[in-house]
Amino acid sequence: MGTKIPFAVRLFSLGLLLALFVAVVGAQPAGEGDGPALANPGVGLADCVNGLAGVYPCQNVDLLAQPDLAATGGGIGKDIWGWTDPLDGAEYVIMTRSNGTSFFDLSDPTAPVYLGNMPSTIGSSTWRDAKVFENYAYIVADALVHGIQVFDLTRLRDVTSPPVTFTPDFLYEGIDNAHNIVINEDSGFAYAVGTDTCNGGLHMLDLSNPAEPVFA
């Protein structure tokens, strides 16, 4: 899966993103922003009624689940993406946080299973982004000396005793930091944006070997 996020992931993501909006914009932990420090407990199913799914604004979308951020890696929620396993159609969520990346199994979208955490290369970051090409996730951050973490998503199939701590399969060190990464699935090229290279322009990567991208 690349840019087309499956239905179950979208529903889960919408509910989670509403929670992340609260966490990022209005509930940052003390010392990590100007917002007040608020708890972020997990919540379950909530139908969208009169514009609210539980306490979250909604429009024609029910909240399926909101995992407890503190119990699934901590930090501040940043962004979200997804992957569909081509082997069996299983769906997974990739959730980036200020201090790492969390992975969830969506076999039951109303009860996502937290598979584990891949810590940041170094420290926390004001932003972290993930995209998928074929069976690999590419994770960038605004943190200095972070690089691009490359993670083989097929490893998620083999997690039998979650949660576990993951390590990247490869670290691309042609950049230190990036705000975002975009992938053209048709051409097999990735574009890291807002990096410390190329005068801040596009840092282009050839994904012919998706496990070990190279500068294009």
C-alpha positions, 0 to 999 in steps of 0.5 A: 500500500502506498497512497491508497489507505484502506477503508478500515485504516481510514476509519481508525485513522480519522478517529486517531487523528482527531485525538492527535489534533487534541494531543498536538495542538492543545495537550502537549506535555509540559516542556514540549510546547505551549499547550497545557499538559493533559492526559490522553487515555485510550477510548473505545467505540463512539458513534457520531451523534450530533457532530460528536463521537464521544468528545471529538468533532465528527461528520458521518464517521464513527470513532472506532478506537483511540489507543492510549498514547502514553501506553503505545510509545509516549511523546506527542502524536505527529502523523499517521500512515498505513500498510496492507500486507499483500500476502493476506490483506492484513492492515496495519497503522504506522503512527509517528510520534515526537520520539518514535514510531508506533505500529498497530495491527488492525485485524479488529479495527475496534481493538487495534493491537499495539505491536511495538515501537521504533525509537527515533534515531536521536532525541525527540522531534517537532515533526515526524513523517512516514510513507510506504513503498512496496513493503517498506516504510520510510520515516523522516524527522525534523531532528538533527542527525536523524536520517531516513529510517527504512523499515521492512513492514513484513516483520510485523507478521512475525510479532507474537508477543507484543509490544516489542522494540523495533530497529530500522533495517537500514538508515539512509544518512544522506540527509540529517533532517527532513520535514516530510517525504513524498513517494511517486509509486509509478516512478519509484522515486522518493522526495524528502522535503525541507532537508538540510541538503539541496539548498532546502529543495527536493532531496531525491531518492532512487527506490529501485532497491527499496531496502537501501535507497540511494541518492538520485 
